[in-house]
Amino acid sequence: MIKRIPALLAAIAALVSFGGAAQAQSFFEGKTVRIVVGLGAGGGFDTYARVIGRHLGKHIPGNPTVIVDNMPGAGSILMTNHLFKVAKPDGLTVGHFNGAIILGQVLGQKGIEFDARKFEYLGAAVKENVVCGLTKASGAGSIESWRAAKAPVKLGGVAPGATPDNSGRILNAALGLPVQVVSGYKGTSAIRLAAESGELAGGCWSWESMRATWRKGLDSGEVIPVVQIVAKPMADIPNVPLAISLAKTDDARKLILVGVQNSSAFARPFALPPGTPRDRVDMLHKAFHATLQDPAFLAEAQKAKLSIDPVTGAEMNKLVADVFTLDAGLLAKLKDALYQK
């Protein structure tokens, strides 16, 4: 009889697990899952969310409807605060935000009311490889011409702490490039339009997004990738210089690494509110990553020129936790660079 106890306990555990999964499935049936993007429509975050949203529902047991909404503001801080403080932790709200603001939390950025360590991460569809694209008309279509610019080159920003803002400020602090970050745009789509009108010279954000949403300008030569803030050259722009290679001091290299480059893997997270039931988190995590392997999804992503390079929820948790262990001296230098007037 005693020998049968472990088997009995295992059977009970299996039944409990099955019951939880069945409850989660019945919960999602007939419901609507809402992906809320913290940036404006038409940009890279929005584009990825909408393509994923068109395929996600069929991978969630119960096949709920999936819709995508936008809640832009403060570089996605507005939406991320909402996800943390307001959204119900029931599995029906998924937030998609600019992960650069996680570093903002560590640096004590004003307006942040969330704790990034408490979200339930589904992961990310892609790692972010930042490239600065400038218009030919700006006259700063190369590092040499950028360095020689007589006035600061205007780069579009979203809000302090967002990737486009951080990237421009880090290039100024680490490489001495003349930069004026013009912040307040609702997303990269608005930055593109401003650059095309001559209001800006360009901007810095994910190459995966830029090459998909600014394809016409890149193909025509009216938009030029000038510098890439990545560890090694992107395969399709191998001759564009690396920011890290242009740095002349260890301090400059550290600013580039921690300020932009190292955040690549957690830059585009999909997350659930804290306290979401574990069975629903697990089910949505599984569905999210099944979607990223779905042939129909991959075909649509390829057609839209969207790169797919997934990050799991567990990987995201570790990456986020690591940001909170950065050296205090380095954080002080980053704060000076990123929140300069």
Summary of the structure (lengths in Angstrom):
residues: 341
radius of gyration: 21.4
end to end distance: 74.3
largest distance: 86.6
contacts: 1218
relative contact order: 0.18
helix: 50%
strand: 16%
